[in-house]
Structures are given as C-alpha cells and as structure tokens.
Amino acid sequence: MTVRTGVYPGSFNPPTVAHLAVAAAAREQRELERVVFMVSRQALAKETVTHPRLNHRLEVIAQSVSDHDWLSVSVTDRQLLADVADGFDVLIMGADKWDQIQQPQWYDSEAHRLDALSRLPELAVAPRPPIEIANQHLLSVDVEFTGTVSSTAARDGAIELMLPAARRFAEQTGAWINPARYDAWLAEDQPPIA
C-alpha cells in the first residue's frame, strides 16, 4: 500500500496557526497519511532570511510539528515548486503562492513555465481572498486562518498567530519580533531553545 504524502513548501518564518490549519485540512481532504513542511533555504521571490537563523527556525518548526505524527519538516535547495513537489502526491499552498507561480518572471521561457506547471502533482490550495481558485484545487479552510493570519503579521508583533514553540522562542530571544534582542541573544552562550 502506497503512503499518500503531501508537501507544503515555505519559509515558515515563523510557523503560524494558519500553516497548521492548512496542513490539517489538506491531510483530511486529500486523504494524506503524511505532510512535510518543506523549508526552502532560499525561497523563490523572498529575500534571504537572516533573523532568525535557519538552524533556529528549523528547530522551532520541528518542535511545532512534534505533537503530530503525520507532520514532519525537511529542507530543500530547490526553488521552483514543480521541483520541490517532485515525488509527492499533493502540493499544498496558499492561493497567493498559486497565483505567484503562474507568473512568467519565474521561468526562463513560456515553454519552461508550462512544463513546470504541468509537472505539479494534485493541488491543495488554501483560500486567500480575493484570489479565486478552481474548486478541484480548493481546500476548505476557515477564512479566519487564511485571510487574516500571516507570518508577516506575526513578525509585526501579533505573536498570538505563531505556533506555541515559535511564540516561546520569540519571547525568549526576540526572534521575529525584535532583531536587536535576537542579535544580543546570539552573542551570548545560548541555552537550548525551550
């Protein structure tokens, strides 16, 4: 029997309650046994993340998924989602990412774009108003999670949007919410991440 696995690419900077809600919805609605949060070392169309460092983000994400035996975390150097999703049954993403990957600027040519899009596995796309998604790709997720929760808002101080491990790390070190305090924490002998 084949294990159906979904991949949810992103920077998860920080991981939020929406990330978990979308992963859980995809698991249920696409009958997945496993979902992998695939962290890009350098996500396409995103600036290089320096705060917090990748190793700290990965540790926090691993802590965030540890209570869910169906959820894991992995790292990739791939950037195009067609490459990231290779070998997975379902590609999970938000509507904003779905809209973005269809734009021609990410590809060498129109033929490259069409090839990449044709290689995508089954899709599970979370709503993000006002972007419209075809029904066969749409996940049913509470719009509260997908419309108002974002990593950007969490970094801007809405730490209640972060998953508990991320919130604890932010409060402990300043990660995401106070880069100067995080830098000071880095200069010290850091205790293990709580």
Secondary structure, DSSP 8 states (H G I E B T S, - for coil): ----EEEEEE--SS-BHHHHHHHHHHHHHTT-SEEEEEEETT-TTS----SS-HHHHHHHHHHHHTT-TTEEEEEE---SHHHHTTT-SEEEEEHHHHHHHTSGGGSSSHHHHHHHHHT--EEEEE-BTTB---TTTB----HHHHHH--HHHHHTT-GGGB-HHHHHHHHHH-TTT-HHHHHHHHHS------
